[in-house]
Amino acid sequence: MGERRRPALNQMLMPRPRYLLAAAVTAAAIAAPAKAAPTQERLAYELMLGGLHVGDAMVSLDETPDGYKAGLKMAATGALRWVRAMRSSLESEGTLGPNSLNGVPQPVSYRKEWVSGEFAETMTMTFDPATRTATTTSKVFNPTTGAALAHEDLPWNKDGRGKKKPVPDDLRTNVFDPMAAFVAAREQLVAKGALTASGAPKNFRVPIYDGSRRYDIVGKADAVRTVNIDGEDKQLLPVTGKLEPVFGFNAKSEERMRGVDGKIYFTPDGKFIPVQIIVSGEVFTAVMNLAADCKADNTKCSAIEAAFATPPAGEQRAQAP
């Protein structure tokens, strides 16, 4: 595996803002419809890059008429795990239904964790119930020793790239964390009739704050079409999306984010489950394929959870300082 590809892989599997779409689009799988009865989803995905299986992901949703808890876990596998063991986890919870303003999902808290080699980070985001302003705390540390590090110590933050201006309060108000954003996007699409027989495009825009930057995800859903995946024709609903930088980007990172395109093929039924996710950027194109519904066969989800429960050789799970 060439040196040119490695940074792109690191950026995808760790939830860095510039390439957040690669992980965040996976969270679209949690966007199950609002139902009177509780909903639970456990879905496993395989991440492919250049035809190689380089990562696994598990998406989970526990939803009631009043609220949701959503999770996304991603872990390197195969050749990539041999080069560098990487794991990332996103968790979000919030309110739905009558407990939410105008029926829009309202995030309450969000937590992000990632580990890669000698670096790790935990970040927690909370939302003020009165002002709806998001506030974050984060820690960077060595996962083996637990020693505290600075954001500037991360390899991709050298030469001052890790120094960012704080996002102003007004740009952190009435926003969504990356996981809640896709719950909100789905609600917009369903409300506009994306699952009806009409072939007219349905547009959406969702404001996102990821803890250090503000951006919008904008996109549209088109009419159901036949898509061939692994030699099998499927009737799927395509949703395309892009990221629009708002605050916290330098010229290069803004250019790269604008250059990221995503396409998700959903089942055109009430569950609205992503079957295939394609993400293209400046130096990579990644494909994520639905591998299993873990409610029917939990083998793949169990393996992903085991990757988080057991640290790679040479790494001891340390608590954040």
C-alpha positions as CSV (number, residue, x, y, z in Angstrom):
1,M,0.0,0.0,0.0
2,G,1.6,3.2,-1.2
3,E,2.4,6.2,1.0
4,R,0.1,8.4,-1.1
5,R,-3.0,6.4,0.0
6,R,-2.3,6.1,3.7
7,P,-3.2,9.7,4.7
8,A,-6.5,9.4,2.9
9,L,-7.4,6.2,4.8
10,N,-6.4,7.7,8.1
11,Q,-8.6,10.7,7.4
12,M,-11.6,8.5,6.5
13,L,-11.5,6.0,9.3
14,M,-10.9,8.7,12.0
15,P,-13.7,11.2,12.1
16,R,-11.6,14.3,10.9
17,P,-13.8,17.1,9.7
18,R,-12.4,17.4,6.1
19,Y,-13.4,13.8,5.4
20,L,-16.2,13.4,7.8
21,L,-18.6,12.4,5.0
22,A,-16.9,9.0,4.7
23,A,-18.0,8.1,8.2
24,A,-21.1,10.4,8.5
25,V,-22.9,9.0,5.5
26,T,-22.8,5.7,7.2
27,A,-24.9,7.2,10.0
28,A,-27.6,7.7,7.4
29,A,-28.4,4.1,8.1
30,I,-29.9,5.1,11.5
31,A,-32.5,7.2,9.8
32,A,-35.4,4.8,10.3
33,P,-38.9,6.2,10.1
34,A,-40.7,7.6,13.2
35,K,-43.0,4.9,14.4
36,A,-45.4,4.4,17.3
37,A,-43.6,1.3,18.3
38,P,-39.9,1.3,19.4
39,T,-37.4,0.7,16.6
40,Q,-34.0,-1.1,16.8
41,E,-31.6,-1.4,14.0
42,R,-28.1,-3.1,13.8
43,L,-26.5,-3.0,10.4
44,A,-23.0,-4.0,9.4
45,Y,-21.0,-2.5,6.4
46,E,-17.8,-3.3,4.6
47,L,-15.5,-0.4,3.5
48,M,-13.8,-1.0,0.2
49,L,-10.9,1.1,-1.2
50,G,-9.3,0.2,-4.6
51,G,-11.1,-3.1,-4.5
52,L,-9.6,-4.0,-1.1
53,H,-11.6,-4.6,2.1
54,V,-10.0,-2.1,4.5
55,G,-12.6,-1.5,7.2
56,D,-15.8,-2.6,8.9
57,A,-18.6,-0.5,10.3
58,M,-21.6,-1.1,12.5
59,V,-24.6,1.3,12.7
60,S,-27.1,1.1,15.5
61,L,-30.3,2.8,16.4
62,D,-32.6,2.6,19.4
63,E,-35.6,4.8,18.7
64,T,-38.9,5.4,20.5
65,P,-41.6,8.0,19.7
66,D,-39.9,10.4,22.2
67,G,-36.2,10.0,21.4
68,Y,-33.3,8.2,19.8
69,K,-29.9,6.8,20.6
70,A,-27.6,6.2,17.6
71,G,-24.1,4.7,17.3
72,L,-21.5,4.2,14.6
73,K,-18.4,2.1,15.1
74,M,-15.7,1.7,12.4
75,A,-12.5,-0.4,12.6
76,A,-9.6,-1.0,10.2
77,T,-9.3,-4.5,8.9
78,G,-7.1,-6.6,6.6
79,A,-4.0,-4.9,5.2
80,L,-4.9,-1.5,6.7
81,R,-5.1,-3.0,10.2
82,W,-1.6,-4.4,9.7
83,V,-0.3,-1.0,8.7
84,R,-2.1,0.9,11.4
85,A,-4.9,-0.2,13.8
86,M,-7.6,2.4,13.7
87,R,-10.9,2.6,15.4
88,S,-13.5,5.3,15.7
89,S,-16.8,5.5,17.5
90,L,-19.6,8.1,17.3
91,E,-22.6,8.1,19.7
92,S,-25.6,10.5,19.7
93,E,-28.9,10.8,21.5
94,G,-31.7,13.3,21.5
95,T,-35.5,13.8,21.5
96,L,-38.1,13.2,18.9
97,G,-41.9,13.6,18.5
98,P,-43.7,15.9,20.9
99,N,-40.5,16.5,22.9
100,S,-38.9,18.2,19.8
101,L,-39.4,21.7,18.4
102,N,-41.7,21.5,15.4
103,G,-41.1,17.7,15.2
104,V,-37.4,18.2,14.3
105,P,-35.0,15.9,16.0
106,Q,-33.2,17.7,18.9
107,P,-29.8,16.4,19.8
108,V,-29.0,16.3,23.5
109,S,-25.4,14.9,23.6
110,Y,-22.8,13.5,21.2
111,R,-19.6,11.7,21.9
112,K,-16.7,10.9,19.5
113,E,-13.7,8.7,20.2
114,W,-10.9,7.5,17.9
115,V,-7.6,5.6,18.3
116,S,-4.8,5.4,15.8
117,G,-1.4,4.2,16.7
118,E,0.1,6.4,19.4
119,F,-2.7,8.9,19.3
120,A,-6.3,9.0,20.6
121,E,-9.0,11.6,21.2
122,T,-12.3,11.8,23.1
123,M,-14.8,14.6,22.4
124,T,-18.1,15.3,24.1
125,M,-20.7,17.7,22.9
126,T,-23.8,18.9,24.8
127,F,-26.7,21.1,23.7
128,D,-28.1,23.8,26.0
129,P,-31.8,23.0,26.3
130,A,-32.7,26.7,26.5
131,T,-30.5,28.2,23.8
132,R,-29.8,25.1,21.7
133,T,-26.1,26.1,21.6
134,A,-23.6,23.3,21.3
135,T,-20.6,23.2,23.6
136,T,-17.7,20.7,23.4
137,T,-14.8,19.4,25.5
138,S,-12.1,17.2,24.1
139,K,-8.9,15.5,25.1
140,V,-6.0,14.1,23.0
141,F,-3.8,11.5,24.6
142,N,-1.5,8.5,24.1
143,P,-3.7,5.4,24.3
144,T,-0.9,3.3,25.7
145,T,0.4,5.5,28.5
146,G,-2.5,7.8,29.0
147,A,-0.2,10.9,28.7
148,A,-2.0,14.1,27.7
149,L,-1.2,15.5,24.3
150,A,-2.2,18.7,22.4
151,H,-4.1,18.9,19.2
152,E,-1.0,20.4,17.6
153,D,0.8,17.1,18.3
154,L,-1.3,15.2,15.8
155,P,0.6,14.5,12.6
156,W,-2.0,16.2,10.4
157,N,-1.9,19.4,12.5
158,K,1.8,20.1,12.0
159,D,3.0,23.5,10.8
160,G,0.2,25.3,12.7
161,R,-2.7,23.5,11.0
162,G,-4.2,22.4,14.3
163,K,-4.7,26.0,15.5
164,K,-8.3,27.0,14.7
165,K,-10.5,29.9,15.7
166,P,-13.3,28.9,18.0
167,V,-16.6,28.6,16.2
168,P,-18.8,31.6,17.3
169,D,-21.8,30.9,19.5
170,D,-24.4,31.9,16.8
171,L,-22.9,29.3,14.4
172,R,-23.1,26.6,17.1
173,T,-26.8,27.3,17.8
174,N,-29.7,25.3,16.3
175,V,-27.2,22.9,14.7
176,F,-26.9,19.1,14.6
177,D,-24.0,16.8,15.5
178,P,-22.9,14.6,12.6
179,M,-25.1,11.7,13.6
180,A,-28.2,13.6,14.4
181,A,-27.8,15.5,11.1
182,F,-28.8,12.4,9.2
183,V,-31.8,11.8,11.4
184,A,-32.8,15.3,10.5
185,A,-32.0,14.9,6.8
186,R,-34.2,11.8,6.6
187,E,-37.0,13.6,8.3
188,Q,-36.8,16.4,5.7
189,L,-36.8,13.9,2.8
190,V,-39.7,11.9,4.2
191,A,-41.7,15.0,4.9
192,K,-41.1,16.1,1.3
193,G,-42.4,12.8,-0.1
194,A,-39.1,11.1,-1.0
195,L,-40.8,7.7,-0.5
196,T,-43.8,8.5,-2.6
197,A,-44.2,7.5,-6.3
198,S,-43.4,11.1,-7.4
199,G,-40.2,11.2,-9.5
200,A,-39.5,14.9,-8.6
201,P,-36.2,15.5,-6.8
202,K,-36.5,16.2,-3.0
203,N,-33.8,18.6,-1.6
204,F,-32.5,18.9,1.9
205,R,-30.0,21.0,3.9
206,V,-28.8,20.4,7.4
207,P,-26.4,22.6,9.5
208,I,-23.7,20.5,11.3
209,Y,-21.2,21.3,14.0
210,D,-18.6,18.6,14.6
211,G,-16.8,20.1,17.6
212,S,-14.3,22.3,15.7
213,R,-15.9,23.3,12.4
214,R,-19.3,24.3,11.0
215,Y,-20.5,23.1,7.6
216,D,-23.8,22.2,5.9
217,I,-24.7,19.0,4.2
218,V,-26.9,19.6,1.2
219,G,-28.3,17.1,-1.2
220,K,-31.3,15.6,-3.0
221,A,-33.2,12.4,-3.4
222,D,-34.1,11.3,-6.9
223,A,-36.6,8.7,-8.3
224,V,-36.1,5.0,-7.6
225,R,-34.0,3.3,-10.2
226,T,-32.4,-0.1,-11.0
227,V,-28.9,-0.4,-9.5
228,N,-26.5,-3.4,-10.1
229,I,-24.5,-4.2,-6.9
230,D,-22.3,-7.3,-7.0
231,G,-24.1,-8.6,-10.1
232,E,-27.6,-8.3,-8.6
233,D,-30.1,-5.7,-9.9
234,K,-31.9,-3.8,-7.1
235,Q,-34.6,-1.2,-7.0
236,L,-33.0,1.6,-4.9
237,L,-33.6,5.3,-4.2
238,P,-30.5,7.4,-4.8
239,V,-29.6,10.3,-2.5
240,T,-26.6,12.6,-3.5
241,G,-24.9,15.0,-1.1
242,K,-22.1,17.5,-0.7
243,L,-20.5,19.3,2.2
244,E,-20.5,23.1,2.2
245,P,-17.9,24.7,4.6
246,V,-19.2,27.5,6.8
247,F,-16.5,28.2,9.4
248,G,-13.2,26.8,10.7
249,F,-11.5,26.0,7.4
250,N,-8.3,27.2,5.7
251,A,-8.2,27.5,1.9
252,K,-6.9,24.0,1.4
253,S,-9.3,22.2,3.7
254,E,-12.2,24.1,2.3
255,E,-11.2,23.1,-1.2
256,R,-10.9,19.5,-0.2
257,M,-14.3,19.5,1.6
258,R,-16.0,21.0,-1.4
259,G,-14.4,18.3,-3.5
260,V,-16.1,15.5,-1.5
261,D,-19.1,13.9,-3.2
262,G,-21.4,11.3,-1.7
263,K,-24.1,9.0,-3.2
264,I,-26.2,6.7,-1.1
265,Y,-28.6,4.1,-2.5
266,F,-31.5,3.4,-0.1
267,T,-34.2,0.8,0.0
268,P,-37.3,2.6,-1.1
269,D,-39.4,1.3,1.7
270,G,-40.3,2.5,5.2
271,K,-37.0,1.4,6.7
272,F,-35.0,3.6,4.2
273,I,-31.8,1.5,4.7
274,P,-28.6,2.4,2.8
275,V,-27.5,-0.6,0.7
276,Q,-24.4,1.1,-0.9
277,I,-22.5,4.3,-0.1
278,I,-20.0,5.8,-2.4
279,V,-17.7,8.7,-1.3
280,S,-15.3,10.4,-3.6
281,G,-12.6,12.9,-2.6
282,E,-9.5,14.5,-3.9
283,V,-7.3,11.4,-3.3
284,F,-9.7,8.6,-2.7
285,T,-13.0,6.9,-3.7
286,A,-14.5,4.6,-1.1
287,V,-17.4,2.3,-1.3
288,M,-19.4,1.0,1.7
289,N,-21.7,-2.0,1.1
290,L,-24.3,-3.3,3.4
291,A,-23.0,-6.7,4.7
292,A,-25.6,-7.8,7.2
293,D,-28.7,-7.0,9.1
294,C,-27.4,-8.1,12.5
295,K,-30.9,-8.7,13.9
296,A,-30.9,-11.7,11.5
297,D,-27.2,-12.6,11.8
298,N,-25.1,-10.9,14.4
299,T,-21.8,-12.4,13.4
300,K,-20.4,-9.3,11.7
301,C,-21.6,-6.9,14.3
302,S,-20.1,-9.1,17.0
303,A,-16.8,-9.0,15.3
304,I,-16.8,-5.2,15.0
305,E,-17.7,-4.9,18.7
306,A,-14.9,-7.3,19.6
307,A,-12.4,-5.0,17.8
308,F,-13.3,-2.3,20.3
309,A,-13.3,-4.6,23.3
310,T,-9.8,-6.0,22.6
311,P,-7.0,-3.5,21.9
312,P,-4.5,-4.4,19.1
313,A,-1.3,-6.1,20.2
314,G,1.1,-3.6,21.8
315,E,-1.7,-1.2,22.8
316,Q,-3.2,-1.1,26.3
317,R,-6.5,0.7,26.7
318,A,-5.7,3.8,28.7
319,Q,-8.2,6.2,30.2
320,A,-8.2,9.8,28.8
321,P,-6.3,12.0,31.2
